[in-house]
């Protein structure tokens, strides 16, 4: 779990400029900066989490609280809620089976949907979250190993990101520019794709792949 969080945070920091450029086209231009700030705070807190936390749900809860308290704009509460809800779904666990990862991911996505009062098709991070969750659920139920589950989720998220280019935003800051949002990909959905690519790499490394 700690390696997964670390991989996600490092990936976001590496793509800070790209995420800002995407957000500049349809938002305030600071999504990358805000997410990278939160990720740096999480990375700084990882040694303490490693030393004091055995409950995997507690780790995700702590990550979520950092995002809520440290990340500006809508990204803080949305990504914070994702991690909080994911942590609640695996509360008390000291080990995770593949289906546990999927259930936590889907719980996080549902939390984001409720908080933002949005769904798939609104040109938000949910356009990556929901397709990824469905793809991962299918692979998990088929008994696939975790790295294959994350690979399927990342591919589905990437397809969702591509779809956001073709639709008009109806939620968030991008909704204010109406039809001019068409042709631009959503930075929040892009961040979810980066998360899943990082999770795939981490799981592959853990399996020696």
N, C-alpha and C positions, 0 to 999 in steps of 0.2 A: 504493500500500500504506500509506504513512504517513497519507494522508488518510482511508483506511478505518479505520485504528486510531484516529485522532483522533476521527472521527465516532462510533465505537462508545463510546469512553471518555466523551466529552461527553454522549452520550445516557444512559449508565448514571448518571452524576453527576446529571443532571437528574431522573432517576427514583429516586433513592436512597430517598426517603421512601416511595414506593409499594412498592418492593421490600421495604423493612423491614416495612410493614404486611402484605404477603402472607406474609412469613416468620413474622411474629408469630402468625399463625393456626395454623401447622403446624410451626414450628421454633423457633429461638432469637430471631428478630426482628432479626437483624443482617446478613442477606444484603446488603441495600442498602449498609449502612455498610462492610462488608468489600469489596464489589466497587468502591465509590466510592473507597476508600483505594487499592486497586491501580490503578485508572484514573488517579487523580491522580499516582501515581508514574510511570505510563507516559507521561502527558502531559509531565511534567517531563523525561523522558528522550528525548522525541522530537527536540529540536534536535540532540542528539548523534548519534542514529541517522540523522538527515537528512544530517549532515556526514560520517559515517564508514562507513556501511553501504550497499553497492550490492546485495548478495545479499538478495533478498526473503525467502528462507527464514531468513536470519540475523536479520532484523527480527522475524519472528514468534517465533523462538527467544528473543530477548531479551525480548519481551513476556511469553512464557510463564515465563521465569525470574523476572521481576518479580512475577508473580502468585503463583508458588510461594513466594517469599521474603517477600512483603509482605502477602498476603491470608490472613486467619484462617479457621477453620472448614474445611468440606469444599470451599468454593468455590475456595480457593487451589490445591490440587492438581488439582482437576477442570478448572477453566478454564485453569490453567497447562499441564496435559497437552494440552488441546485445542489451544492455540497452539503448543506444542512439536511435536506430531505434524503439525499443519498446516504448520509450518515445514519439517519433514523432507521433506514431500511436494513442496515447491517449492524445495528446497535447490539453490543454484547458479544459480537463475533471476534475470535482471535485468529480465524482462518477463513478464507473465502473460496467456495466452489465457483465454477463458471457461472452457474445460474444466479448465485448471490451477486456477482458483479453486474449482471444484466438487470436484476431486480432493483439494485441500488441506482443504476443509471436511469432506469425508467421512472423510479420514484422522484429522482431529481428533475427529470423532464416534466413530470406532472406538476411538481411544485412551481416550476417556472411558468407553466401555462396558467395556473391558478393566480399567481401573483400578478402576471402581466395581463390577465384576462384576454389571452390571445391563443391562437392555435396555428396549426400548419397552414400555410398559404398566406400568412400575414406579412411575409418577408422579415422574419426574425430568426433568432437562434433556434427556434422550434422547427424550422424547415430543415435543419440538420439533426436535431435531437430526436424527433419522432421517427423519421425513416431509419436512423441508426439503431434506435431501440428495437424496431420491428425486425431489422436484419439480424441483430445480435440474438434476439429471442429465438428466431428460426434456427440459427446455427447452434445455439445452446441446446435446444430441444432435440437436435439431431445428434448430440453428443460430441460436437466438435471441440478441439482443445481451445484454450483461452486465446492464444495468439490468432487463431483463425476467426474466432468470434469478434475480436477487435478489428481484424482486417476487414471483415464484412461490414462492421459498423462504420469504419473509416470510409470505405467505398460508398456506402449509402449516404453518409454525411457529405461527401464530395459531390455526389449527384444532387443532393439537396441544395448545396451552395450554388451549383450551376443553375438550378431552377430559380433561385432568388434573383438572378439577373433578368429573368423573363417576366417577373411579376411586379406589380405596383405595391408599394408599402402601404399598409393600412394601420400599422401600430408604430409607436415609437417616434423618434425625431424625424425619421425618413418620411413619415406620413405627411409631414407639412409641405413637402415639395411635390407631392402628388405624382403625376405621370413622369416627371423628371427623374424619379427613382428607378424607373425601368432602364435596364441596361447595366446596372451596377449590382455587384454582389454584396450580400449583407455581411458586415464584419463580425457580428456575433455568431452567425452560422459558421463563418470561416474559423473562428476560434474553437468551436466545437469540433470541426474537422481536424484541426491541429491537435486538440486534446486526444482524439481517437488515434491519430497517427502516432502520437507519443506513447499511448497505452499499448499499441501494437508493438512498437519497438521495444518497450520495456518488457512485455511478456515474452517476446521472442528471445531477448537476451537472457531472461530468467530460465528459459528452456534450452539455452545453448544454441539458438538458431541464428 
